[in-house]
């Protein structure tokens, strides 16, 4: 089978990860890169030995006829670029978030179905090692029936991405409906949605600003703490927390079941199972500590083996997702993330941004925004997506 021809549109920082990963993949040739600032495309092409350099997507598509286009631009351009690429016959990978809102996400999904092209989004932790291990534990019934899920995503406003956002009021993040949260909500929410499959999730969102910086422009409107409660009318609930203040800046998901709980830590790359005490009181309190030490030792040995084999790295999930997407193109099989799930994620986010926009916010000193009303709590994702 001939190699699939790939192109990258948008040559900022995240494009490096795509170019590097494609270089490790068999049966894939990175043939072109494109950026409206041609110098950006040229520097990427030079560093990764990409033969084609463009500052216009239409020209790239006509000249190179790529099988896959990777869109790594700000989300405001995702709809136009994605539609253009699919119309030209290319399969499309889009960095998160898929689009600015639910209607745009639905339009992209509709185009993928209409053109019979593959479409996915960069949920890079979807197939990460801790996620796979956790998913297997749940499938094996180790924790029983799922009751509740907690997802936590810590963010560093002083890190490289946070610094860039706060450096200028013109940064594209400030243009998004959900601003800082919008660019990170996929990482927070996609870990819980597989356990809450309903189309009519109940959603309650609240946010506030904890950072004390002032700029005299719209950066002062940036909220940095988000709390989201989700409930499946027929099953589990979930609580999602985005925090730029709490330390350490954790990144984990915990699934609570009827027989125990399991926690996947994406920073430490571990999965820990906790069960209830089943022995007499004092002994029952003593022995679980030894069990936890043994489990930690086994996890350390497993991770050591993964490190030795090259699997223990930051972008393991990204590489698996990319490989699964390319396999779906070659075989004609389903995308690694169902198209319906991409739409559902966008609708849920629309609900969140709608609630945050319609309710007063607060600084940490004044407390969180008031709780949602009963009507807001019952807002389903479908109707919220239709309203915007």
Secondary structure by P-SEA (a helix, b strand, c coil): ccbbbbbbcccccaaaaaaaaaaacccccccbbbbcaaaaaaaaaaaaccccccccaaaaaacccccbbbbcccccaaaaaaaaaaaabbbbbbcccccccaaaaaaaaaaaaaacbbbbccccccccaaaaaaaaaaaacccccccbbbbbbbbbcccaaaaaaacccccccccccccccccccccccccccccccccbbbbbbbbbbcccccccccccccccbbbbbbbcccbbbbbbbbbccccccccbbbbbcccbbbbbbccccbbbbbbcccccccccccaaaaaaaaaaaaaaaaaaaaaaacccccaaaaaaaaaaaaaaaaacccccccaaaaaaaaaaaaaaaaaaaabbbbccccccccccccccccccaaaaaaac
